[in-house]
Amino acid sequence: MILIGQYDSSFVRRVGIALRLYGLPFEHRPWSVFGEGDKVQAVNPLMRVPTLVLDDGDVVADSSSILDHLDGLVPPEKRLLPQAEPARRQALKVMAFATGLADKGVGLFYELHLHETPSAFFVERCRLQISTVLAALEAERAARPGTYWFGGITHADIAVACAWRHVGEAHPGLIDPVAYPALAAHCAGMEALPVFQDISQPFIAPA
């Protein structure tokens, strides 16, 4: 398999980490949708990352679809998503909040840096959404003591940590770790894992 996209994207990074944790071999092509958009679009007409090219040449786009596909390649007991309810539903909620956080971070960055005159309304709306989802995730994490959110490492743990780092690096000073102690501790613990250190890239602003 071939994973396309740079690891400074939380969406690409969480797929790379899942592939590594599953022990699934893959080739990484760190193409940028800005600097190498033609290469990405030749594989994915949406010109978006992550894109996963399967061994048979088929393409899976969107991180959620990719992770769903990868989960199907391993036995249920090894999947990085709880299989029993209500933990499965709860993990999916955390994942949705985390990916929404990352998406708002991307939207805010584009608005501030790619538009000549950013919309004050849109900027404030994104910041509000980021702060409210962080508060919700903080409450969720604080209510669950332990190294991981649901006992063992899951896609939820990975998604939150990847989004936290991405938004924090793209918007220095926007996230105050002191305001979110449970999240800060969780993400620091995840970043200390060897797989997080291997599948990693500092944020690179689009050029």
N, C-alpha and C positions, 0 to 999 in steps of 0.2 A: 504494500500500500504506500501511497505518497500523500503526505500532509503538506498542503500549501498554505503559507501565511507566516507572518512573523510572530514570535513569542511575546512581543510587547502588547499584542492583542490578548485580552483575557479570554476571548472566545477560542482563539487558536491554542493558547497555552493550556486551557483545561482539556482540550482534546489530546494534545501531546502528552500530558501527564497521565490521562486515562490509558492511552496506548501503552505507555511505559509500565504502568501498574498492572495492566493485563498481560504484559509480556508479549504483545503483538508486534512483530517486526515492521518497521516502516522507514521510509525515506522522507527526509524533511527538506522542502524547498522554500526558503524564507523570502518569498516574493512579496513585494509591496504593491498594494492596489493603486498606489500613486506612481511610484517610480517604475513599476513593471506591470502596469495594468493590462497591457496587451497580452502578456503571458497568462495572467489570471483569467482574462476573458476568453482566451482560446480554450480553456478547460471548463470554465463556469461562465455562462452568458450573463449572469448577474454581476460579474466582476467583484465578487465578495469572497472574503476569507472568514473562517477556514473552509477549505474545500478538500475533500478526501477522494483520491483516485484509487479505486479498488484494483485488485490484481487482474480482474477481467476487463479493466478499462472503463467500467461504469463509474459514475461520479455521484457522491453524496455531498450535498451542500447544506449549510447551516449547522451550527455546533450541536443543537439539540437532536437533529436528525442523525448526525454522525454518531453521537453517543448512544442513541437508541440502537443503531446498527451494531456498534461495537458490543453493547450489552448482549446482543443476540449471538455473538460469537463465543461467548463463555458460558459455562454452566451457571444456573441461577444462583447457586450458593456463593459464586465468586463475583457476582455483579456488584458494581459500585453504587447500587441503588437498593434500598430495602425492598424486599419482595412482598412483605406482609403489611396489611393495613392495621393501624392508621399511619405507621411510620413511612410507608411509601408516599402517601398523599402529603404528609408533612414535609418530607424531603423535597418533593416536587415544588412545594410552595417556597421553600428556602431557595431552591435553584431559580425559580421564576423571579423572586425578589433580587437575587444576586445578578442575574443576567440583565434585569431591568436597570439596576444600578449602573452596570457597565455600559449599557446602551445610552443612558442619560449622560454619562461621562463623555462618551464619544460625541453625542449631539451637542453638548455644551462646548467641547473643544472646537468642533467645526464652526459653531456659531461665533465664537470669540476670535478665532484665528483665520478662518477662511472667508469671512464676510467683511467687506470694507466698513460697514456700519452694523454692528451686532444689534439685534433686537433686545432691548432692555426687558421687555415682557417675557420673551422666550428664555433669556438667561436666568432671570429670577425664577421662572417656573421650573427650569431644570435643577437649579440649586435647591429649591424647595423639595422637589421630588427626591433628590439625592439625600437630603437631610432626613426626610421622613422615612425613607426605606432603610437608612442606616439605623434610625431609632427603632424601627420594627425588628430588624435583624439583631440589634443589641439586646432587646428584650427576649427574643427567642433564644439567643445563645446563653444569656445569663441564667435562663431557667433550666439549662441543661449542663450540669457540671460534668467534667470529663475531658479527655483529650480531643475527642471528636463529637460531632453533633448528635449522632445516632448510634454511639457505641464503637463502631469501626469506621474507618475512613470511607466516605461516600462522595458522589458527585456534588452533593450540597457543600461539603467542606471545601472541596476544590474550587467550586464556582465562587464562593464567598471570598476566599483568599485571593484568587486571581483578580476578581473585580476590585477588591480593596486596594491592591497594589497598583492596578492600572489607573484607577481614578486618582489615587494619591499622587502618582508620578505625573500624570497628565495635567493635574491641577494642584500644584504645590500649595499647601496651606488650607485647602478647602476642607479636608478631613482633619479634625482635631482628635487624635487618639485618646486623649484624656476624657473626652466626652463619651467614648465608646470603649470602656475598658475590657469588656468581655470579647468584643470583636477584635480589638487590638491584640489581645493575648492569643486568641485563636489563630489569627493570621500570622503572627510571629512564629507560633509553633509549626504551622504548615510550611512557612518559608524555610524553616530550619531542616525540613526533611530533604534527604539527598535528591529525590526525584524533583522537588521544587527548585533546587539549586541547579540541577542539570537542565531542566526545561525552563529556561529563564532568559530574559533579555530586557535591558533597561529601555524605558520608553523613548521612542524616536519620533519626533514631530514630523508629520507629513510635509514634504517639500515639493 
